[in-house]
């Protein structure tokens, strides 16, 4: 009998602990950054709205976790809490929306797919200007009868005939958007993007390079052809 009472009491204790875990206060997080018209000009009095969005099979859950606006230097900072942080298995994604002073009630999406429940620094430039330089390692492995095909962006296929000088970039991209991560898919002798993507896990004639853009700056993209066949 005593054993039964002990186990029953332990069960209530565990249930109570789980309930406290679900009902505890959410943590406080900080998001800060700058909003710029171009790479050098800050934008003052831009209104920012911060939302956490969770997508389910038959519904969408949206929680607005804060508002703020930029100062004369284009700087903003906000502290927020997500009241659903401990009550949903899916953390969702954080989205930042903006509105202009002339129409403060009309919001536009700025940055999506941010990871919530972290301290973040997020800068946004409405008219960015940054350059990506393509360069090879082992480009001399290509002969004059070899062609390197590579995908600039979605379905934009470019090509260059070998051999290539490793010391000089062979192509460039000038970006005008804020999307940061890019994947370059490449192959030797295949000019079909879908085929390149299917085979880019193989080492040799196919490959892909993931790189992080430097907004309002430049980045070098290396394509390693050292072991190309």
C-alpha positions, 0 to 999 in steps of 0.5 A, spaced: 500 500 500 505 504 501 509 503 495 502 504 491 501 511 494 509 513 493 508 511 486 502 515 485 505 521 488 511 520 484 506 520 478 503 527 480 510 530 481 512 528 474 506 531 471 506 537 475 514 538 473 512 537 466 506 542 466 511 547 469 515 546 464 510 548 459 507 554 462 514 557 464 516 564 462 519 565 455 526 567 455 528 574 452 532 575 445 535 581 442 535 583 434 538 589 432 541 591 425 541 597 420 536 599 415 540 602 409 537 605 402 544 603 399 551 601 401 552 608 404 545 611 406 541 610 412 534 610 412 530 613 418 523 612 421 522 605 417 517 601 421 519 594 423 514 588 425 517 582 427 513 575 427 514 568 428 510 564 423 509 556 424 506 552 418 502 546 419 498 541 415 492 545 415 493 552 418 498 557 419 500 560 426 502 567 426 505 571 433 507 578 432 513 579 437 514 586 437 515 593 433 520 598 432 523 603 428 530 606 425 533 612 428 537 617 424 543 612 423 538 607 420 539 603 427 534 599 430 534 594 436 528 590 439 527 585 445 522 580 444 519 574 447 515 568 444 509 566 448 509 560 444 516 558 445 515 552 450 508 550 448 510 548 440 515 543 438 516 547 432 520 553 433 517 556 427 521 562 423 522 569 424 520 574 419 522 581 419 517 586 415 517 593 414 513 599 412 515 606 410 513 613 414 508 615 408 504 609 409 505 606 416 500 600 416 502 597 409 507 592 411 512 588 406 516 582 407 524 584 408 527 578 411 524 571 412 527 564 414 530 567 420 531 562 426 527 565 432 529 564 439 536 567 438 540 574 439 541 576 432 544 582 428 540 583 421 542 588 416 538 590 410 540 594 404 534 596 399 539 597 393 545 593 395 551 592 390 556 586 391 560 582 387 562 575 387 568 573 383 569 566 380 576 563 381 578 555 380 583 551 384 587 546 379 584 550 373 590 548 369 587 540 369 582 543 363 584 542 356 582 546 350 577 541 349 574 541 356 568 546 358 566 548 365 559 549 366 556 552 372 550 555 374 550 562 376 543 563 379 537 559 378 537 556 371 542 561 369 547 556 366 554 559 364 560 556 361 568 557 360 573 553 355 579 551 359 585 551 361 584 556 366 588 561 370 588 559 378 590 566 379 585 570 375 577 570 376 574 568 370 567 570 371 563 575 376 556 576 378 554 583 381 548 582 386 542 587 387 538 583 392 539 581 400 539 573 399 545 571 403 547 564 401 548 561 394 550 555 391 554 554 385 553 547 381 558 546 376 560 540 371 565 539 366 562 537 359 555 537 362 550 543 360 544 541 363 543 544 370 538 538 372 543 533 371 549 537 374 544 537 380 543 530 380 550 528 380 554 534 384 555 529 390 560 525 386 567 527 386 570 528 380 567 532 374 561 534 378 560 539 384 557 544 388 560 550 392 556 553 397 558 560 399 556 566 403 555 573 400 558 579 403 553 585 402 556 591 399 562 588 399 565 582 395 566 575 395 571 570 392 568 563 389 573 557 389 571 551 384 576 546 386 578 542 379 584 539 382 581 532 382 577 533 376 577 527 371 
